[in-house]
Amino acid sequence: MKLTETDVRYVENLANLHLTEEEIGRMVLDLGGILEQMDRLAEIDTEGVEPMAQVLFETSETATLRPDTERAPLGSQLATANAPLSGNGYFKVPRVIDR
């Protein structure tokens, strides 16, 4: 897939970024190169290749997973108790994105 300047400008708008012309040109090359590598990886024939072992084993003595135990939910009143500003069970935060 060939990445175009239009694609980069679309992503720039979605991410609410303000890129310079130089940055857009660099992103076309950098992101385009990443997508080319992904296309190359997708072409690799993995038929018959056994899945690799998972690094997290529950039975291992170095297991990093804790048991999944049910417990009561925290509740919005307790969750927002130390919030600088809250209301109606929600955290209130300043607006960060204006369009």
N, C-alpha and C positions, 0 to 999 in steps of 0.2 A: 504494500500500500504506500503510495507516494503522498507525503504530507505537504499541504499547501499553506501559503500565508493566510488564506481564508480560514483554514482549520485552526491555525494558531490564534487568529483573532477571535474566533468563536469560543475557544477555550479561555482566552484572556477575559472575555466578557462574562462567561460563566463563573470564573474564579474571582471576578471583580478586581482584576489587576489592571495596571496601567503601564504597559511595556513601551519602551522606546523602539524606534525603527530598527536600531542595531540589535536590541534584545529579541525582537520578533524574527529577524534574519537568523540569529543564532539558535533560536528555538526551533525554527523550521529544520535546520541541519541536525541539531542534537536530538530532538524528539523523533525526527524522521529516521535517524540512525538506530534509535531504540526500537522503533516499529519494524525496521528491516531485520534486526536481530530476532525479534519475536517471530516474524514470518519464517526465518531460517529454522528456528527451533520447531515450529509447527510442521515443517517438512520432514523432520526426522522420523524414520520408521521405528516405532517402539513395539511393534507386534512381537509377542513372545518374550518380552522383557519382564522379568518378575518385579513386582513392586518392591521398593526399598523398605527396609525395616524402619518402624517408627522409633524415634528416639525416646519417647515417653512410654514406659511400661509400668502399669500399676503394680505388677508383681515384683519389680526390681527393687533392690534395697536402696537404690538412689532415686526412687520415684519422686517426681515433682508434682504429682497430682494429689490433691487432698480428697478424702471421701466426699461424695455429694450427699449432704444431709439437709433435710427439710427444716426450715426455721421460719418463724413469724416475720412478716415484712416490717420494715422500719417504720413506715407511716409518715405521711407528709408533715404532720405537726412536729414530730421529733427530728425529721430530716432538715426542716427549715428553722429549727430553734436557734441556731447560731448564725443564721444568715444576716448580713448587714441590712437587707431590705427584703421583705417577703409579703405576700398577700394571697388570700384564697388558696393556701396550700402550695404556692409556687414561689420559686426564687424570682425576684425582680432584678433585672440587670439593665444597664444603660444601653441604648440603641448603638450598635456598632457599624451597621451598614445602612447608608442612605442612598437611594437611587433616584 
